[in-house]
Amino acid sequence: MKRIVLCGSRKFKDMIIRLGKEIETKGYEVVIPREFIVPMSKKEHAKLHFSEIAKEDTDCILVVNEDKGDAKNYIGPNSFAEIAMAFFYDKKVFLKMIYMNHIKMNY
């Protein structure tokens, strides 16, 4: 089973949770940010999420990069760091719209 780690701004929490459930219905294992479920500091969250990205069975990350205020396709500093971690660990990186199109075309 493919394992996908979802990343994105806290502002997109509800969307990330919904998207995770939708992707799970297609047979994927999905990891959402733990801070959405259990309160924790940003530092604790970052370390935990980085460890999820680094796991051997993680295939890719999916960054939810919606518009945030005046910023189109917002990717904040934590998501940028998560992209760097995924790159370092040789994981595929997808941005939301590109990835959703990939799923629709291939599955």
Secondary structure, 3 states (H helix, E strand, C coil): CCEEEEEECHHHHHHHHHHHHHHHCCCCEEECCHHHCCCCCHHHHHHHHHHHHHCCCCCEEEEECCCECCECCCCCHHHHHHHHHHHHCCCEEEEHHHHHHHHHHHC
